[in-house]
Amino acid sequence: MQLIINGEVQTIAATTLLQLLAALDYEGDWLATAVNGELVHREDRGEHMLHDHDRIEILTPMQGG
């Protein structure tokens, strides 16, 4: 399936947001995720189905001052 992940088109075999995060080696409760501009809460990632050409945003915290 083709997905747009943080602005970059990628082909990944994942049907749920949780599977996508695992395939991309993203782990942890500190992630923020959105699909097509809609926030997806951590507890809903396993049930959130992905579709061809979905736009995924994965945000991680940044340290600094």
C-alpha positions in Angstrom: 0.0 0.0 0.0 1.3 3.5 -0.8 1.2 5.9 2.2 2.4 9.4 2.6 4.4 9.4 5.8 5.6 12.7 7.1 5.4 14.1 3.5 7.2 11.2 1.8 5.5 8.6 -0.3 6.4 5.1 0.9 5.1 1.6 0.0 4.6 -0.4 3.1 2.6 -3.6 3.8 0.6 -2.6 6.9 -3.1 -2.5 7.4 -3.3 -0.7 10.8 -1.5 2.3 12.2 0.1 0.0 14.9 1.5 -2.3 12.2 2.9 0.7 10.3 4.6 2.0 13.4 6.2 -1.4 14.1 7.3 -1.7 10.4 9.0 1.7 10.7 10.6 0.8 14.1 8.7 3.4 16.0 8.0 2.3 19.6 7.0 4.1 22.7 4.1 5.9 24.3 5.7 9.3 23.5 4.6 9.3 19.8 1.8 11.5 18.4 0.1 10.2 15.3 -2.4 11.6 12.9 -4.0 10.1 9.8 -5.4 12.5 7.2 -5.2 15.4 9.7 -7.1 13.5 12.5 -5.3 12.6 15.7 -5.2 8.9 16.4 -4.9 8.1 20.2 -2.4 5.5 21.3 -5.1 3.1 22.4 -6.8 3.3 19.0 -3.8 2.6 16.8 -4.4 -1.2 16.6 -7.9 -0.7 15.3 -7.2 2.2 13.0 -7.3 0.8 9.5 -5.1 2.4 6.8 -6.1 3.0 3.2 -4.0 3.6 0.1 -2.7 7.1 -0.1 -3.5 8.0 3.5 -1.4 10.9 4.8 0.3 9.8 8.1 2.1 12.2 10.4 4.3 10.8 13.1 5.6 13.2 15.6 8.3 12.6 18.2 9.3 14.9 21.1 12.4 17.1 20.5 14.8 18.0 23.3 16.5 21.3 23.5 16.2 24.7 24.8 
